[in-house]
């Protein structure tokens, strides 16, 4: 929701360019994490999680451009950039956790 609120103040001429791209990539992150949850096979889960991580990085790139163009402040950028960086780290941790074998004594 922050991305939507933030992009509402972008210039109208960015409606079909940067606004659309940043909203799309930010929406894709959560959608792909949800999709990965619904995948049964490990390889499918990991593939979709890698895509989610890529979308998070794409969003960071769009935010970087927005600050350079003066559409958002450096403070707004820093806050969101850190959140997306932490999200990418969390996705990596989730992927790593999926690679670990399940200890049957922990399941029971």
N, C-alpha and C positions, 0 to 999 in steps of 0.2 A: 504494500500500500504506500510505503514511503516513496517508491519510485514513481508511482502514479501522481502523488501529490507534488513531488519535486518537478516532474516534467510538465505539469500544468502551467508553470511559469516560463517555459521555453518559448521562444518566438514561434509564431504561427507557421512560418515557412519551414520549420523543422517537423511539422506534424507527420509527414509521410517519410521522413528520413530518420533523424536521430531519435525522435520521440518513439516512433514505431519500433525501431531496432532495440532500444534500451528496454522498452516495456516487454517486447517479445523475449529477449534473452533472459530477463529477470523472471518472467513467468515460467520459462522453460526449466529453470533450475528446480523449482518445487515440483513441477509436473513430472520431471524425469526421476526425481527422488521417489515420488509416489509410484511411478511406473516400475522402478527397480524393486520396490517392496512387493509388487504383485508378480514378479518374475520368479519362477520356480528354480530354474537352473542357474548355478553359480556364474557361468560365463555370461548369461544374459543380464544378471544383476550387475555384474562388474562393468560390462559394456555400457549399460545405461547410466551407471554412476560416473563413468569417465565422461560421458556426454554432459551430465549435469555439471561436473567440475569445469568442463570447457565453456559451458554457458555462463557460469559464474565469472570466469576469466574474461569472457566477452563483455559482460556487464561492466566489469572493472575498466575495461578499455573504453567503453562508451562514456562512463563517468569521467574518465581522464580527459577525454575530448571535450566534454561539457564544461569542465572547469577551465580548460584552456580557452574555450570560446566565451567564457564569462557568463555562462548560463546558470552555474551554481558556484557557491563560494568554496574556497579551499577547505574551510571547516566542514561544510556539508560533504565534500568529497572525502576528506580524511576519515570521517565517521563511517560513511558507507563502504569505503574501500577496505577499512579494517574489518568490518563485518563480513564482507565477501571473502577477504583473505582467510578469516577464521572459518568460514563456511567451507572453503576449499580444503583447509586442513582437516576439518571434521569429515568431509567426504573421503579423503585419503585414509583417515583412521577407520572409517566404516569398511572401506575396501580391504584394508589390512586385517580387520577383525573377521571378515568373511573367509579369508584365506586360512585362518587358524582351524585346526581340527577340533571337533567337538569332543570334550571330555564327558563320557557317558555318566560319570559319577556326579557331574554338575547338573545333568538333566533330571535325574531322579530326585 
